[in-house]
Amino acid sequence: ALLAASGRKAAPGVVRLTPPPGVSGSVSTKTKGIAMTTKEQIAALEAARAAKAARMGEIMQLAAKEGRSTDEKEGEEFDGLQAEIAVADRDLKRLRELERLNVSQVTAVTDGVTTTERAAVAFGAGARVALNVKLEPGIKFARMAMAVARAKYLQKEGRFMAPDEIYRQEKRWMDTAPDVHLAMKAAVNANDSTTAAGASEWAYAQNIESEFIEYLRPRTLLGRISGWRSVPFNVRVGGMDGGATGYWVGQGSAIPASRPTSTSVSLGIAKVAGLCVISKELAMLSSPSAEIMIRNDLARALQQKSDTSLIDPNSGGTTNVQPASLTYGVTARQASGTDYAAFKADWKSMTSNFYSNNITLDGAVIVMKEELAEALSLMVTSLGNPQFPGMTATGGTLMGRPVLVSQVLDTSGSPDYDNLLVLIQPGEVFLADDGAASVEASDQVSIEMVDSSSQKSTATATGASLVSMFQTESIAIKAVRHVNWTKARSAAVQLIRSAAYV
């Protein structure tokens, strides 16, 4: 079935399809000198049908040219050709359906492997078929990082191998994700912008980097909140902080003038990055557990920093380095109590600023810690019914708005901002996000292994706790994501602090 679907002739003998590790089942199909594939049969039938139709046209044209009707012999030939074409049409319909079924059958027997992503790379008796397996998001990116790291390790030993060659020699990697190999080749081979093949290869690298972002996004507040106003980097965007006012006007009366407040912003390129140091022994491993560990560690580093920077009211940002948090500069409302009546009063107080600035709650989201979400989910009425039936410890809905929980709201050392309940209207927040991530590795550097490095390339600085990757037989792997944000309107975010509802 696979040979027929690919348009290749099947040689006599037995063709075995051996699924890659982690995919159960196998297929063995015998072929006995099949002369034509399904695709070739379709082509032959279409050619024969076209010839018959042309002959029918010749018969009718000859009779018309001589100004007569078809004679008995011509009529019999015409009717016979018409009948043959009808049979050919039925066979063509059957063959096309068979071709479709062949492809679907191959997809079914490989237990979830999508053959249409990348067709078989080898055919013949006993040949293994390499297929793209649907891996967990971010695994391809982690494998790329491990191949780059391993290339650095081998280089130290005097063995020079490109990362794409290292990846190609890993049988399990190539069997389950050969497209990563293409991406890594594209990263080292020069191409120009006018070469179609070069452009398509670069698309693979972008897809794999984007795959890491797609793994990272659902774990960050930036990815879990929908409705941001997307803007490009370094483009000035105009907005309205306060709107104009309309009036009812009587006949002959002057129309009152109002003055809207305008704003403009330009989001420069900012980046959030994570640095992960691993031993070379770990880099030499190719087990799934090693891949998952590297992927999770890189993702966790980027997630924690971006989420904290997005919400922490103490984070005023740094010009040309880090954006201010969405809550920075927002007047926090102190929780008025701990019971339902207090919550209701606090909620009305918080949303009043939305309404007074003509900001709708439609599309707004609430962010809080898990502890606060659980406490709200346990609040009950005097009859013992849940006060907020849509709430759980992991989120849900509160006052009709979706709730996202995140532990980054644990602002330790800032009691004024403990136990936050944050209301965000993402439609009033500009977000610039290139949707990709880059990865690099090195074993020839010294890393300042602290969470607040003083190193910089634009000025002389003395680092502390420098650790040599060369001396310690380690490899530093770096992941970088470019993202920036700012509020389009200052009232787009409201918050309550010291919320301890029970």
C-alpha positions as CSV (number, residue, x, y, z in Angstrom):
1,A,0.0,0.0,0.0
2,L,2.8,2.4,0.8
3,L,4.7,1.6,-2.4
4,A,1.5,2.2,-4.5
5,A,0.7,5.4,-2.7
6,S,4.3,6.7,-3.4
7,G,4.1,5.9,-7.1
8,R,7.0,3.4,-6.9
9,K,7.0,-0.1,-8.5
10,A,6.9,-2.9,-6.0
11,A,9.6,-5.5,-6.4
12,P,8.7,-9.2,-5.8
13,G,9.3,-10.4,-2.3
14,V,8.4,-9.1,1.2
15,V,8.5,-5.5,2.2
16,R,8.6,-4.9,5.9
17,L,7.6,-1.6,7.6
18,T,9.4,-1.4,10.9
19,P,8.0,1.3,13.2
20,P,10.4,3.4,15.1
21,P,11.0,3.0,18.9
22,G,7.9,3.9,20.8
23,V,5.5,2.9,18.0
24,S,4.0,-0.5,18.3
25,G,2.9,-2.8,15.5
26,S,4.5,-3.8,12.1
27,V,3.3,-4.6,8.6
28,S,4.4,-7.3,6.2
29,T,3.0,-7.4,2.7
30,K,3.9,-9.8,-0.1
31,T,4.1,-8.6,-3.7
32,K,4.2,-11.0,-6.7
33,G,5.7,-9.1,-9.7
34,I,3.0,-6.3,-9.8
35,A,3.6,-4.6,-13.2
36,M,2.0,-1.3,-12.5
37,T,1.3,0.8,-9.4
38,T,-2.1,2.3,-8.7
39,K,-0.8,5.7,-9.9
40,E,0.5,4.2,-13.1
41,Q,-2.8,2.4,-13.7
42,I,-4.6,5.7,-13.3
43,A,-2.3,7.4,-15.8
44,A,-2.6,4.6,-18.3
45,L,-6.4,4.6,-18.1
46,E,-6.6,8.4,-18.5
47,A,-4.4,8.2,-21.6
48,A,-6.5,5.4,-23.1
49,R,-9.7,7.3,-22.3
50,A,-8.3,10.5,-24.0
51,A,-7.5,8.5,-27.1
52,K,-11.0,7.0,-27.3
53,A,-12.6,10.4,-26.9
54,A,-10.4,11.8,-29.6
55,R,-11.5,9.0,-32.0
56,M,-15.1,9.7,-31.2
57,G,-14.5,13.3,-32.2
58,E,-12.9,12.3,-35.5
59,I,-15.9,10.1,-36.4
60,M,-18.4,12.9,-35.9
61,Q,-16.2,15.5,-37.6
62,L,-15.8,13.3,-40.7
63,A,-19.6,12.8,-41.0
64,A,-20.2,16.5,-40.6
65,K,-17.5,17.4,-43.1
66,E,-19.2,15.2,-45.7
67,G,-22.6,16.6,-44.9
68,R,-24.1,13.3,-43.8
69,S,-25.1,11.2,-40.8
70,T,-22.9,8.5,-39.4
71,D,-23.2,5.2,-41.2
72,E,-23.9,1.9,-39.5
73,K,-20.2,1.0,-39.1
74,E,-19.3,4.5,-37.7
75,G,-22.2,4.3,-35.3
76,E,-21.2,1.0,-34.0
77,E,-17.6,2.2,-33.4
78,F,-18.8,5.4,-31.8
79,D,-21.2,3.5,-29.4
80,G,-18.5,1.0,-28.6
81,L,-16.0,3.7,-27.7
82,Q,-18.6,5.4,-25.6
83,A,-19.2,2.2,-23.7
84,E,-15.5,1.7,-23.2
85,I,-15.1,5.2,-21.8
86,A,-18.0,4.6,-19.4
87,V,-16.1,1.5,-18.1
88,A,-12.9,3.5,-17.9
89,D,-14.6,6.2,-15.8
90,R,-15.9,3.6,-13.4
91,D,-12.4,2.0,-13.1
92,L,-10.8,5.4,-12.6
93,K,-13.2,6.2,-9.8
94,R,-12.3,2.9,-8.2
95,L,-8.5,3.4,-8.6
96,R,-8.6,6.9,-7.1
97,E,-10.5,5.6,-4.1
98,L,-8.0,2.7,-3.8
99,E,-5.2,5.3,-3.9
100,R,-6.8,7.3,-1.1
101,L,-7.4,4.2,1.0
102,N,-3.8,3.0,0.5
103,V,-2.5,6.2,2.1
104,S,-5.0,6.1,5.0
105,Q,-4.2,2.4,5.7
106,V,-0.5,3.2,6.0
107,T,-1.3,6.0,8.4
108,A,-3.5,3.6,10.5
109,V,-1.0,0.7,10.8
110,T,1.8,3.0,12.1
111,D,-0.2,3.7,15.2
112,G,-0.5,7.5,15.0
113,V,2.5,8.2,12.8
114,T,1.6,10.8,10.1
115,T,3.1,9.6,6.9
116,T,2.0,12.7,5.0
117,E,4.5,14.8,7.0
118,R,7.4,13.0,5.4
119,A,7.1,10.1,3.0
120,A,9.2,6.9,3.4
121,V,12.9,7.5,2.6
122,A,13.8,4.0,1.7
123,F,12.0,1.2,-0.3
124,G,12.7,-2.4,-1.2
125,A,12.8,-5.8,0.4
126,G,13.6,-5.6,4.1
127,A,14.1,-1.8,4.0
128,R,13.3,0.3,7.1
129,V,10.9,3.2,6.6
130,A,11.8,6.4,8.4
131,L,8.8,8.5,9.4
132,N,8.2,11.7,11.3
133,V,6.7,10.7,14.7
134,K,4.6,13.2,16.6
135,L,6.9,14.0,19.4
136,E,6.1,16.0,22.5
137,P,6.4,19.8,21.8
138,G,9.9,21.0,22.4
139,I,11.7,17.7,22.0
140,K,13.0,18.5,18.6
141,F,14.4,21.7,19.9
142,A,16.0,19.9,22.8
143,R,17.6,17.3,20.4
144,M,19.0,20.2,18.3
145,A,20.5,21.7,21.5
146,M,22.0,18.3,22.5
147,A,23.5,17.8,19.0
148,V,25.1,21.2,19.1
149,A,26.5,20.5,22.6
150,R,27.9,17.1,21.5
151,A,29.7,18.7,18.6
152,K,31.4,21.0,21.0
153,Y,32.5,18.0,23.1
154,L,33.9,16.1,20.1
155,Q,35.7,19.2,18.9
156,K,37.7,19.3,22.2
157,E,38.9,15.8,21.6
158,G,40.1,16.7,18.1
159,R,37.1,15.1,16.3
160,F,35.3,17.6,14.2
161,M,31.7,16.8,13.3
162,A,29.0,19.2,12.4
163,P,25.9,19.1,14.6
164,D,23.7,17.9,11.6
165,E,26.1,14.9,11.1
166,I,25.9,14.0,14.8
167,Y,22.1,14.2,14.5
168,R,22.1,12.0,11.4
169,Q,24.1,9.3,13.1
170,E,21.6,9.0,15.9
171,K,19.3,6.3,14.5
172,R,16.5,6.9,16.9
173,W,16.5,10.6,16.2
174,M,16.5,10.2,12.4
175,D,13.8,7.5,12.5
176,T,11.4,9.8,14.4
177,A,12.2,13.3,13.4
178,P,14.4,13.5,10.2
179,D,13.3,17.1,9.6
180,V,15.5,18.3,12.4
181,H,18.5,17.1,10.4
182,L,17.4,19.3,7.5
183,A,17.1,22.2,9.8
184,M,20.6,21.8,11.2
185,K,22.0,21.4,7.7
186,A,20.4,24.7,6.8
187,A,22.0,26.3,9.8
188,V,25.5,25.6,8.4
189,N,25.1,25.7,4.7
190,A,25.1,29.1,2.9
191,N,22.1,30.0,0.8
192,D,20.9,33.1,-1.0
193,S,17.4,34.6,-0.9
194,T,16.7,33.8,-4.5
195,T,17.2,30.0,-4.2
196,A,13.9,28.2,-3.7
197,A,15.6,25.2,-2.0
198,G,17.4,27.4,0.4
199,A,14.3,29.2,1.4
200,S,12.5,25.9,2.1
201,E,15.3,24.6,4.2
202,W,15.3,27.7,6.4
203,A,11.6,27.1,7.0
204,Y,12.4,23.9,8.8
205,A,14.7,25.7,11.3
206,Q,12.0,28.3,11.9
207,N,9.4,25.6,12.5
208,I,11.5,23.7,15.0
209,E,12.3,26.9,16.9
210,S,8.6,27.8,16.8
211,E,7.9,24.3,18.2
212,F,9.9,25.2,21.3
213,I,7.9,28.4,21.7
214,E,4.6,26.4,21.2
215,Y,5.8,24.2,24.1
216,L,6.7,27.3,26.2
217,R,3.7,29.5,25.4
218,P,1.0,27.4,27.3
219,R,3.2,27.5,30.4
220,T,3.6,31.3,30.4
221,L,1.0,34.0,31.3
222,L,1.9,35.6,28.0
223,G,0.8,32.5,26.1
224,R,-2.2,31.6,28.3
225,I,-3.8,35.0,28.0
226,S,-5.4,35.6,24.6
227,G,-6.4,38.9,23.0
228,W,-3.2,40.9,23.2
229,R,-2.8,43.7,20.7
230,S,0.1,42.4,18.6
231,V,2.4,45.0,17.2
232,P,5.9,44.7,15.5
233,F,9.2,45.7,17.2
234,N,10.4,49.2,16.7
235,V,7.2,50.6,15.1
236,R,5.5,53.6,16.6
237,V,1.9,52.9,17.4
238,G,-0.6,55.6,18.2
239,G,-3.4,55.1,20.7
240,M,-6.0,56.9,22.8
241,D,-5.6,57.1,26.6
242,G,-8.8,59.0,27.0
243,G,-11.6,59.1,24.5
244,A,-13.7,61.9,23.0
245,T,-17.2,62.5,24.4
246,G,-20.5,62.6,22.4
247,Y,-23.5,64.8,23.3
248,W,-27.2,65.2,22.4
249,V,-27.6,68.6,20.8
250,G,-30.8,70.6,20.4
251,Q,-31.7,72.3,17.1
252,G,-29.6,75.4,16.6
253,S,-27.4,74.7,19.6
254,A,-23.6,74.5,19.5
255,I,-22.0,71.1,19.6
256,P,-19.8,70.8,22.7
257,A,-16.1,70.1,21.9
258,S,-14.1,67.5,23.7
259,R,-10.4,66.7,23.6
260,P,-9.3,63.0,23.6
261,T,-5.9,62.2,25.1
262,S,-3.6,60.6,22.6
263,T,-0.5,58.5,23.3
264,S,2.1,56.8,21.2
265,V,4.4,53.9,22.0
266,S,7.3,52.1,20.2
267,L,8.3,48.7,21.5
268,G,12.0,48.2,21.1
269,I,13.6,44.8,20.8
270,A,13.9,43.2,24.2
271,K,14.9,39.7,25.1
272,V,14.4,37.2,27.9
273,A,17.0,34.5,28.0
274,G,17.9,31.4,29.9
275,L,21.2,29.7,30.5
276,C,21.5,26.0,31.3
277,V,24.8,24.2,32.2
278,I,25.1,20.5,31.8
279,S,27.9,18.0,32.1
280,K,29.4,16.6,28.9
281,E,28.5,13.1,30.1
282,L,24.9,14.1,30.0
283,A,25.3,15.7,26.6
284,M,26.5,12.3,25.3
285,L,23.3,10.7,26.3
286,S,20.5,10.5,23.8
287,S,17.8,8.9,26.0
288,P,14.4,10.6,26.0
289,S,14.8,11.5,29.7
290,A,17.9,13.7,28.8
291,E,16.0,15.4,26.0
292,I,13.1,16.2,28.3
293,M,15.3,17.5,31.1
294,I,17.1,19.9,28.8
295,R,13.8,21.1,27.2
296,N,12.1,21.6,30.5
297,D,15.1,23.4,32.0
298,L,15.4,25.8,29.1
299,A,11.6,26.4,29.1
300,R,11.4,26.9,32.9
301,A,14.2,29.5,32.8
302,L,12.4,31.6,30.2
303,Q,8.9,31.1,31.7
304,Q,9.8,32.2,35.3
305,K,11.5,35.4,34.2
306,S,8.9,36.5,31.6
307,D,6.0,35.7,34.0
308,T,7.5,37.5,37.0
309,S,8.4,40.5,34.8
310,L,4.9,40.7,33.5
311,I,3.1,40.8,36.8
312,D,5.5,41.9,39.6
313,P,4.3,45.4,40.8
314,N,7.9,46.1,41.9
315,S,9.3,45.6,38.4
316,G,9.7,49.1,36.8
317,G,11.8,47.7,33.9
318,T,15.0,49.1,32.4
319,T,15.1,51.3,29.4
320,N,16.2,49.3,26.3
321,V,16.5,46.1,28.4
322,Q,13.3,45.1,30.1
323,P,9.7,46.3,29.9
324,A,8.0,47.5,33.1
325,S,5.4,45.0,34.4
326,L,1.8,45.6,33.6
327,T,1.1,46.2,37.3
328,Y,3.9,48.7,37.8
329,G,2.6,52.1,38.9
330,V,-1.0,50.8,39.3
331,T,-2.6,51.9,42.6
332,A,-3.3,48.6,44.4
333,R,-6.6,48.4,46.4
334,Q,-6.2,46.9,49.9
335,A,-8.6,44.0,50.5
336,S,-11.3,45.3,52.8
337,G,-11.9,41.9,54.5
338,T,-12.0,38.2,54.1
339,D,-15.7,37.2,53.6
340,Y,-17.9,37.3,50.5
341,A,-19.3,40.8,51.3
342,A,-15.7,42.1,51.4
343,F,-14.8,40.4,48.1
344,K,-17.9,41.9,46.4
345,A,-17.0,45.4,47.6
346,D,-13.4,45.0,46.5
347,W,-14.5,43.7,43.1
348,K,-16.8,46.6,42.5
349,S,-14.0,49.0,43.6
350,M,-11.5,47.4,41.2
351,T,-13.8,47.3,38.1
352,S,-15.0,50.9,38.7
353,N,-11.8,52.2,37.2
354,F,-12.5,50.1,34.1
355,Y,-15.9,51.6,33.6
356,S,-14.9,55.2,34.3
357,N,-12.3,54.9,31.5
358,N,-14.7,53.2,29.1
359,I,-12.8,49.9,29.3
360,T,-15.0,46.8,28.9
361,L,-14.7,43.6,30.9
362,D,-15.3,41.7,27.8
363,G,-12.1,39.7,27.1
364,A,-10.6,40.6,30.5
365,V,-8.8,37.9,32.5
366,I,-8.0,37.5,36.2
367,V,-4.6,36.3,37.5
368,M,-4.0,35.0,41.0
369,K,-2.0,32.5,43.1
370,E,-3.2,28.9,43.5
371,E,-3.7,29.4,47.2
372,L,-6.1,32.3,46.6
373,A,-7.9,30.4,43.8
374,E,-8.4,27.4,46.1
375,A,-9.7,29.7,49.0
376,L,-12.3,31.3,46.6
377,S,-13.3,27.8,45.4
378,L,-14.0,26.8,49.0
379,M,-16.1,29.8,49.9
380,V,-19.7,28.7,50.5
381,T,-23.1,30.4,51.0
382,S,-25.1,30.1,54.2
383,L,-26.7,27.0,52.7
384,G,-23.4,25.3,52.1
385,N,-23.3,25.8,48.3
386,P,-20.2,27.0,46.5
387,Q,-20.1,30.8,46.4
388,F,-18.1,30.6,43.1
389,P,-19.1,27.3,41.5
390,G,-16.8,27.9,38.5
391,M,-13.6,28.2,40.6
392,T,-11.0,25.5,41.3
393,A,-7.5,25.6,42.7
394,T,-6.2,25.5,39.2
395,G,-8.4,28.3,37.8
396,G,-11.8,28.4,36.2
397,T,-14.1,31.4,36.1
398,L,-14.8,34.2,38.6
399,M,-17.6,36.8,38.2
400,G,-17.9,35.5,34.6
401,R,-14.2,36.1,33.8
402,P,-11.5,33.4,33.2
403,V,-9.0,32.9,36.0
404,L,-5.4,31.9,35.4
405,V,-3.2,30.8,38.3
406,S,0.5,31.4,38.5
407,Q,2.9,31.2,41.4
408,V,4.9,34.1,40.0
409,L,2.6,36.3,42.0
410,D,4.4,35.3,45.1
411,T,6.3,38.6,45.6
412,S,8.4,37.5,48.6
413,G,9.9,40.4,50.5
414,S,7.2,42.8,49.4
415,P,4.3,42.4,51.9
416,D,2.5,45.4,50.3
417,Y,2.1,43.2,47.2
418,D,1.4,39.8,48.8
419,N,-1.6,37.7,47.6
420,L,-2.5,39.7,44.5
421,L,-5.7,39.5,42.5
422,V,-5.0,41.1,39.1
423,L,-7.5,42.1,36.5
424,I,-6.1,42.5,33.0
425,Q,-7.8,43.7,29.8
426,P,-5.3,42.3,27.2
427,G,-7.0,44.2,24.4
428,E,-5.5,47.3,25.9
429,V,-2.0,45.9,26.0
430,F,0.5,46.1,23.2
431,L,2.6,42.9,22.7
432,A,5.6,42.4,20.4
433,D,6.6,38.8,20.1
434,D,8.7,37.3,17.2
435,G,7.4,33.8,18.0
436,A,10.8,32.1,17.8
437,A,13.7,31.2,20.0
438,S,17.4,30.7,19.3
439,V,19.8,28.2,20.9
440,E,23.5,28.1,21.2
441,A,26.1,26.0,23.0
442,S,29.7,26.3,24.1
443,D,32.3,24.5,26.1
444,Q,35.0,27.1,25.7
445,V,33.6,29.8,27.9
446,S,33.5,30.8,31.6
447,I,30.0,31.3,33.0
448,E,29.2,33.6,35.9
449,M,26.9,31.1,37.6
450,V,24.8,33.5,39.6
451,D,21.3,34.8,39.0
452,S,22.3,38.4,38.7
453,S,25.4,38.6,36.5
454,S,27.4,41.9,36.2
455,Q,29.0,40.8,32.9
456,K,28.4,43.0,29.8
457,S,30.0,43.4,26.4
458,T,29.5,47.2,26.3
459,A,31.5,48.0,29.4
460,T,34.3,46.5,31.5
461,A,33.0,44.5,34.5
462,T,34.5,42.0,36.9
463,G,32.4,38.9,37.2
464,A,32.1,36.8,40.3
465,S,31.8,33.0,40.7
466,L,33.1,32.4,37.2
467,V,33.1,28.7,36.2
468,S,35.1,27.4,33.3
469,M,33.1,25.1,31.0
470,F,36.5,23.8,29.7
471,Q,37.9,23.0,33.1
472,T,34.8,21.4,34.5
473,E,33.9,19.4,31.4
474,S,30.6,21.2,31.1
475,I,28.6,22.7,28.3
476,A,26.5,25.9,28.5
477,I,23.3,26.0,26.5
478,K,21.6,29.3,26.0
479,A,18.0,29.9,24.8
480,V,16.8,33.4,23.9
481,R,13.3,34.7,23.1
482,H,12.6,38.3,21.9
483,V,9.4,39.8,23.5
484,N,8.2,43.2,24.7
485,W,5.0,44.7,26.0
486,T,3.4,47.9,27.3
487,K,-0.1,49.1,28.3
488,A,-2.0,50.9,25.5
489,R,-4.1,52.6,28.3
490,S,-2.9,53.1,31.8
491,A,-6.2,51.8,33.3
492,A,-6.0,48.5,31.5
493,V,-4.8,46.7,34.6
494,Q,-6.2,46.8,38.1
495,L,-5.3,44.9,41.2
496,I,-6.2,44.0,44.8
497,R,-3.4,43.3,47.3
498,S,-3.4,41.3,50.5
499,A,-6.4,39.2,49.3
500,A,-7.1,36.5,51.9
501,Y,-10.7,35.6,51.3
502,V,-12.0,32.5,53.2
